[in-house]
Amino acid sequence: MRVYNFSAGPATMPLPVLEQARSEMTDWHGSGMSVMEMSHRSPEFVGIAAAAEARMRSLLSVPDDYAVLFLQGGATGQFSAVPLNLASPDRHAAYLNTGSWSAKAIEEGRKYVDVRVLADEKDSRYADVPTEGSFEVAPDAAYLHHTLNETIGGVEFPYVPEAGTVPVVTDASSTILSRTMDVSRYGVVYAGAQKNLGPSGLCVVIVRRDLLGHARPDVPAALDWAAMDKADSMLNTPPTLAWYLVGLVLEWVEEQGGVSAMGERNRAKADLLYGTIDRSDFYSNPVAPRARSWMNVPFLVPDPALEKPFVAAAAEAGLSGLAGHRSVGGMRASIYNAMPIEGVQALVDFMTDFEQQNG
């Protein structure tokens, strides 16, 4: 029996996608082989890759003057790729720090560029985002980087940061495809696949073409966006199975009504869970209401000694992956696209019962 998997990533995937992959595992469309066995240069896989890119472009309304890349190294690889592609060593880049993943991007960025942190939410204990308009980006900055959603802290930007003519770069790993987004307002959008896109092993990078071709001479080829764009993301052998599965997930999103329909479903799921927390005197959410994530919902109980019993009892009830990140504790429910509202309802029913027994 499948459980409701609330893990932050690798995360739950749509069951129809898994079932289709199972049916095609040993023989993809009469080819007599698995996608895992195909040459990435074969007509079959080239078609799979092209279809995935076309669906990504359609679902996110990606403008024609943007490249869509399917790369390895996860979002963490892009922490290095961003400065290596956008900034020479003598330039500076602006960053916003709203939590663990922002901090990791800043730490990695400092290896390659003069990082200037324009806003740091340390005083809020990383439970909020900077107020819109509270920071100013210097016009000579190479780029402005922010993490759209902090998976660990459950903090999300409700707005696109303003940077004038400076390219805005966003790590959208936890939110891509969860609702509509205006790609044209960003210079670069990158996202690890293992949350809303598919399995781990792949990172999608959407980059405005005028930002290509400015990489440093010593940038590793696997991180050079222009080289990867020229090679259709196949400068080396790509993670073919992950790419294929991302394509199936994109097809599934289309069948659900597209990104706007996913947004309506995700808002309903988040409202259900946050509503349960807010009505309770037992549970609490530490994040400022305006910055609450739709995708990752951390919550606390009055006594930390109840955390492990909660997680254990939830697992016995078929609700998996609810332990908070080891760096912050508590509990966390990740309710990505593939989590049905029935799973969230099962969680809030369990939470109500647990409160009655332990409140």
PyMOL commands that set and color helices and strands:
alter all, ss='L'
color gray80, all
select helices_A, chain A and resi 15-24+35-37+43-60+74-86+100-109+121-124+183-185+209-211+221-223+225-230+240-255+258-279+289-291+304-316+341-358
alter helices_A, ss='H'
color red, helices_A
select strands_A, chain A and resi 4-5+66-71+92-97+114-120+144-147+149-150+155-156+168-171+188-192+203-208+296-299+319-320+331-334
alter strands_A, ss='S'
color yellow, strands_A
deselect
rebuild
show_as cartoon
